[in-house]
Amino acid sequence: MMKVDIHGMKFLEATLEICSRIEEAYAQGDNGAKIIHGFNRGNAIRDYVRSKMVNDLKKYANLPEVSLDCLDPGVTVVTFDNT
């Protein structure tokens, strides 16, 4: 599973990195990606990953539906539903 650590990134940079790395993980045959976003320095990126990211991923025609595991406050695990 690919790990994507976005600590220290600005919001726009982080969102672009997340989506491109998830697409890369799928293209490489991974079963998903672990997004390490943290939670101590604000919630904007975490909230994006856990709510709006799924809609942005739908813009990538070759990606399947995804499931999110949000059990850790600083990490979200994205799993591809067809694997």
SULRA-V527480 format. One record per residue. N is the residue number from 1. RES is the residue in one small letter. SS is DSSP state (helix for helix, strand for strand, loop for the rest). PSI is psi in whole degrees, -180 to 180 (NA if undefined). Layout:
n->N res->RES ss->SS psi->PSI
n->N res->RES ss->SS psi->PSI
//
This chain:
n->1 res->m ss->loop psi->131
n->2 res->m ss->strand psi->139
n->3 res->k ss->strand psi->134
n->4 res->v ss->strand psi->104
n->5 res->d ss->strand psi->115
n->6 res->i ss->loop psi->18
n->7 res->h ss->loop psi->137
n->8 res->g ss->loop psi->-4
n->9 res->m ss->loop psi->150
n->10 res->k ss->loop psi->161
n->11 res->f ss->helix psi->-53
n->12 res->l ss->helix psi->-44
n->13 res->e ss->helix psi->-43
n->14 res->a ss->helix psi->-44
n->15 res->t ss->helix psi->-40
n->16 res->l ss->helix psi->-42
n->17 res->e ss->helix psi->-45
n->18 res->i ss->helix psi->-52
n->19 res->c ss->helix psi->-42
n->20 res->s ss->helix psi->-37
n->21 res->r ss->helix psi->-34
n->22 res->i ss->helix psi->-42
n->23 res->e ss->helix psi->-41
n->24 res->e ss->helix psi->-43
n->25 res->a ss->helix psi->-44
n->26 res->y ss->helix psi->-43
n->27 res->a ss->helix psi->-31
n->28 res->q ss->loop psi->-5
n->29 res->g ss->loop psi->10
n->30 res->d ss->loop psi->160
n->31 res->n ss->loop psi->-2
n->32 res->g ss->strand psi->-163
n->33 res->a ss->strand psi->147
n->34 res->k ss->strand psi->115
n->35 res->i ss->strand psi->116
n->36 res->i ss->strand psi->102
n->37 res->h ss->loop psi->-14
n->38 res->g ss->loop psi->177
n->39 res->f ss->loop psi->-1
n->40 res->n ss->loop psi->-21
n->41 res->r ss->loop psi->33
n->42 res->g ss->loop psi->166
n->43 res->n ss->loop psi->1
n->44 res->a ss->helix psi->-48
n->45 res->i ss->helix psi->-42
n->46 res->r ss->helix psi->-45
n->47 res->d ss->helix psi->-38
n->48 res->y ss->helix psi->-50
n->49 res->v ss->helix psi->-39
n->50 res->r ss->helix psi->-6
n->51 res->s ss->helix psi->-52
n->52 res->k ss->helix psi->-21
n->53 res->m ss->helix psi->-40
n->54 res->v ss->helix psi->-41
n->55 res->n ss->helix psi->-39
n->56 res->d ss->helix psi->-37
n->57 res->l ss->helix psi->-28
n->58 res->k ss->loop psi->-19
n->59 res->k ss->loop psi->-19
n->60 res->y ss->loop psi->107
n->61 res->a ss->loop psi->-28
n->62 res->n ss->loop psi->5
n->63 res->l ss->loop psi->140
n->64 res->p ss->loop psi->179
n->65 res->e ss->loop psi->154
n->66 res->v ss->strand psi->156
n->67 res->s ss->strand psi->148
n->68 res->l ss->strand psi->135
n->69 res->d ss->strand psi->113
n->70 res->c ss->strand psi->32
n->71 res->l ss->strand psi->-29
n->72 res->d ss->strand psi->130
n->73 res->p ss->loop psi->-22
n->74 res->g ss->loop psi->2
n->75 res->v ss->strand psi->139
n->76 res->t ss->strand psi->127
n->77 res->v ss->strand psi->125
n->78 res->v ss->strand psi->124
n->79 res->t ss->strand psi->134
n->80 res->f ss->strand psi->129
n->81 res->d ss->loop psi->-23
n->82 res->n ss->loop psi->8
n->83 res->t ss->loop psi->NA
//
